[in-house]
Amino acid sequence: MSSGLDWHDARSRAAAAAPAPVVEVVPLDLAIGRVLAEDLPTPIPLPHYASSAMDGWAVRGEAPWDLVARHALGPGEAAVIVTGGLVPTGAEAVLRAEAGRVIADRLWAVGETGRRDVDGRRHIRPAGTEAAAGEPVLHAGALLTPPRVALAAAAGADRLFVRRRPRVALVLTGDEVVEAGVPAPGMVRDSFRIALPAILDALGADVVAIHRVGDDTEATRIAVGDDPVDLVVTTGGTGGSHADQVRDAVSRLGAEVLVPSVAMRPGGPTFLARTPDRLVLGLPGNPLAAVLGLLAVGGPLLAAWTGRDVRATTVAVETPVEGRRGTTRLIPVAVRDGVATPTAHAGAAMLRGLAAADAVLVVPEGGVDAGASAAALVLPWPT
């Protein structure tokens, strides 16, 4: 397609198209990777009791100490304690194991280390040093990483309120596509069935259905409207030629076009539309163009939908990168020490350049001078 929405305008429209979040409750073991929907206050202090930072003895008063087996210490008494153990009432310090010696049921401090432990009242972790009771330990909008879920568990949570992940159906079009083996001349291997669900998962969505249809408008219309989902992602058939049926199929569903196309290369024919009950993200059929269309338009849509951050960064370029009038160029780049170098084999139908990339350089129409910095999309998979 010869023109399209400005890159920034298209991404803003995509973000604005995100529906209001739906909140659900999940157990902790299913919460990692989700986005917290409301603040999580701790009902107890963290830690909720005074604990020992060392194996050794809890002591009160001056050495030597009589060893006792009680939960309260009087002056001149000590009790064995382990790391994380409850500090007895009245204890003033913990004498670490290597700094004490027991002789005839009496405990003595050993050397300078023992003296510092006792005089400095060391190795007791008071209750509430991490958080006071009622203090929020996680805030709404936090992406739930393993340490954050562990913190929720420490605060006594068993379930968390999170944003529900959008449910997605994939509609993969094309008469020329084969799903296994080496394709014959005139045919191409399906490069989307495995890759796109993984990318959508990394962007915070769940692919719940995958359809393969030929270049048939009515079959495409049925597939797009078939599943009870929030978003349909299609591939191929978006270019506007006589062989491109996806736009016509979506139009037959009464769709409102939100992003007709984007002034970017590759991936310009990407579109976003809204039918009465779902959003439809149409991606081009060329592999690199499709993935970049998903990152460019689907990225901000799903970020706004799920509450995640749009993942972008800034990199410097070592050599000048030419722009293109009226167009934003998207170039896979390898990044080393913050410096980006375009990868080879980065045509719209190629995947080799993206497979070698660490990010996607966003090149404005004026280009980027050598040594200058430019925005880059962070790839949502490990590189």
N, C-alpha and C positions, 0 to 999 in steps of 0.2 A: 504494500500500500504506500502511496506517495506522501502521505502526511498523517498527522495524528496529534494528540494532545501533548503539550509540553510535559517533559519527564516529571517535573515537580508537581504539576497540576494533576497528572494522572495518579501519582502516588497519594496525593492528598485526597483525591476523590475516592480512591480505593479504601483508604483508612476511614473516611467518613461513611462508607457503605456498610461498615461492620455493624451487625445488630447489637442490641443491648445484651450484656453478658447474662448467661444463665448459670445459677449457682447450684452446686450439688455437694453432697457430703461423701467423702471417701475415707477408708481406713488408711492408717499411716503407710502401710506397705504398698499402697497404690498412689501415694501422694507425690512421689519424686517426679519432677518434671512438670508438675502442675503449677498453676498460679493461685496464690492464696487470695481468697475473696474478701476476707475481713481480718482486722487486727486480731492477734492471738495474745491475750494477757496471760501471765502465769498466775495460777491461784495460790501458789506457794512461793516463799523466797527461794532463790537459787544461789548456792545450795540451800536446802531447807533445814539443814542442821549444821552445826559446827563440826568440821571433819578434819582429819589428820592429813597432812601433805606428805608424810613419811611413815615408814615402818619404824617402830621404836617404842617409846614409853611416853605417855602423858604424865606431866609432873606438876606439882604445886609446891611452892616454897623453894628452899635451898637444899642442896645435896648434903648428906646422903638421904635417900628416900626409902621408906618402907614400901614394899610391893604389896598391893591389895588387889582384890578382884571385885571392885564395886563400880557403880556408875556415878559416884560422887567421890571427890578427893578432898581430904583435909590437908592442912599444912604438913609438909614433910612426907607426903605420900605420892606414889606413882602407880600406874597401871599399864600393862602391855597394850599396844594399839597398832593397827595396821593402816596402810594408806587407804584413805576414804572412810576409815572407821569413825564412829561417833565419839566425839571428845567428851570425856566425863565432866560433869558439873564441877566447877572449881579449878579445873586445869588451867595452867598459865602458859605452858609451852609444851612442845613435843621434842624430846631428846631423841635424835635419830639413832638407829640401832648400832651403827659403827662408832658412835660417840658416847656409849655407855657401857658399864661393866657391872655385872651382878656378883656380889661377894656376900655369901651367908645371908641370902634373902634381902639384901639391901643393895640399892642401885646407886652407882657413883657416876658422875660425869667424867669423861676422859678427854684430857687435852684442851687445846684452844677451841676446837670445834664444839665440844660439849659445852664449854663456858659460853660461847656465842649463842648456841641454841637456847640456853636457859636465860641468860641475861637479855637477849634480844626478843624473848617471848616468840620464838619462831615456830613455823610449820603448823600453825592452826589456821584453817580456812574458816573464817566466821560465816555464819548463815547470812544470806542476802548479798554477798559481795558481787555476785553476777547480776542479780536482778531482785528487786523488792517485790513482795506479793502485790499483784494487781498491775504491775508494770508490763506494757506490751513488749514481748521479746521478738515478735515478727509482725510486720505490718502488711496490710492489704496491698496486693500487687507484687509481693515477693515471689520470685521463681523458687520453687521448693527444691533445693539441692539436698544431697544426703546430709550435710551438716545441719541444715535448717530443719529437716525432718527429725534428726536426732535431738535437736534443741526442743522441738515440740514435744517429743517423747519425755525429755527430762522435765518439762513443765507439766507432765501428767496427761497430755492429750492422747486420745486413742483414735480420733477422727478429726478431719479438717474440712472447713468450708472452702471449696475451690471453684474456679471457673470451669464450666463444662467445656470440653474440647469440641470444636465443630466436627460434625459428621460429614464425610466427603464421599462422593461417588466419582469414580474416574470413567470417562467415556473416551475410549481410544479408537480413532477412526482411521480408515484407509484400506482400500482393496489390495494394496501392494505389500501389506505387512505380513510377515510370517513370525510365529512365536517360538520356533525352535530350529536348531540346526543352522547350516550355512545357506543364506538366501541365494536363489538363482538370479541371473541377470534380469533386471527390471523389478525385482522384489527387494525389500529391505527387512532387516531383523528388527523385531520390537525392542526398542531401547527404553521404553517407558514403564512397562508393567512392574518392574522391580524398583527402578530408580525413583519414580514419582511418589509412590507411597512412603518411601524412606525419607524423602525430602519433606513431604507434607507432615510426617510425624515429627521431624526435627523443628518444623515451624509451629507445632502445637495442635495439629489436626489429626483425626482418625479416619483413615480410608476404610469404609465398611462395605464397598461394592466396587467391582471393576467390570466394565462391559467392553467388548470388542464389537464394533459395527463397521460395515463397509461404507462406501461413499454413497449413502442413500439418505435423503433428507427425512423421510418419514421414520425410518429406523432410528435415526439420530434423535429425532424429536421424542420418540418413545423412550429411548434410553436416558435422555436428559431428565425426563419427568418421572422416571419409573420408581425410584427409591425414596423412602422417607428420610431425606438428608437435608443438611443445611446449605451445602455448597456442592456444585458439580464442577469438576475440572475436565475440560475436553482437550484433546490434542488433534491438530490437523484441521483443515477445512475452514480456516479463518481469513484467508488472503483476499477473498472477494472475487475470485475468478469463477468461471462456469463450473469448475470442479469442486468448489468450496461450499459445502452444504451446511456447515454448522451454524453460521449466522442466520440462515433462512430457517433452520429447525428451531432455533431459540426464539426467533421472531414469531413463529407459529404458536409458541407458548405464551404470547402476550408480554414479552419481556420489555423492560425499560432499559435502554443502553446507558450505562453510567460512564464507561470509558470505551469509546468506539475503537480506538487504536492509540498507539503511543509513538511519538516522534523519537524513536530509539532504534539502534541497529546493533546486533540483530534483535529480533523479537517484536518488531513494530506492529504486526497484525494482532497482537494480544488484545483481547477485549474483556470487559466486565459488564455483566447485565444482571438485572433483577427481575425474576418472574414473580407471580403472586406469592409463591411459597418457598423460594430459594434464590441463592445467588449462583451465577454461572460465570466461571472464569475460562475463557477460551484461549488456548495456547496454540502457537504455530506448530506445524508438523515437523519442522527441522529440529533435530535434538538439542543443539546448543541454543537456538532461538527459543525453544519451549522452556528450557530450564531457566534461562535469563528472564523470560516473561513471567515465570512463576515467582522468581525472586523479586523482580521489579514491581509487580502489581500485587501478586499474592502475598508477598512479604509484609507490606504495610497493612493489607487487609487483615491478615491473620494476627499480626501483632496487636492491632487495635481490638480485634475480636477476643483474643485470649488474655490481653493485659501484659503481653511480653513487650520487651523493648525492640525497636527496629535496630538490627545489628549492622552498624556501619562504623567505618574508621577513616583515618586519613593516612595516605602514604605519599612518599616522594617518588618522583620518576627520575631515572638517571639520564635518559635521552628524551628528546621532545616527542610528544604524541600528538598527531594531527587530529583536529576536530573535523566536523562535517556540518555544513551550513544547515541550520534549522533542525539539527538532530543531536541527540545524546548518544555517544558511542559507549558500548559496554564491552570491555576488553578483559578477558581472563589474564591474570598476572601472577607470577611467582613473587613472593615478598621475602626479602632477606635483610634483616637489620633495618626494617622500616622502609626499604627502597624496593619499588615495584618494577618488574621487567615483564613485558608482554610475553606470553607463551606462544610457541609455534602451533600451527594447525588449529586455528580458531575461527574457521568459517562457520556459517550458520548451521550447516549440516554435519559438522564435526564435533566429536566429544573429546578428542585427545588433548586439545589445549586446556579444556576445563578440568580434565583429569589430572593435569600437571599443575593446576593453579592453587593459590592460597587465598585469593580474593578476586573480586571483579572491579576493575577500575572504571569509574564513572567519568567520562571525558565530555566536557561541555563543547558546544559548537566552536568555540574559539581555540580548542586544544589545550594542551598543558606544556609549558616550557620545561626544558631540562633543568633539573634541580628544584622545580616547583612542586607543590603538594596538591593533591586532588582527593576527592572523596572516593571511597571504595566500599563495596558491599562485602560484608563478612560472610563467608560460606557457612551454611548451617550444618555442615558435617565436618568431622575431623580431617585435617589435611596433613 
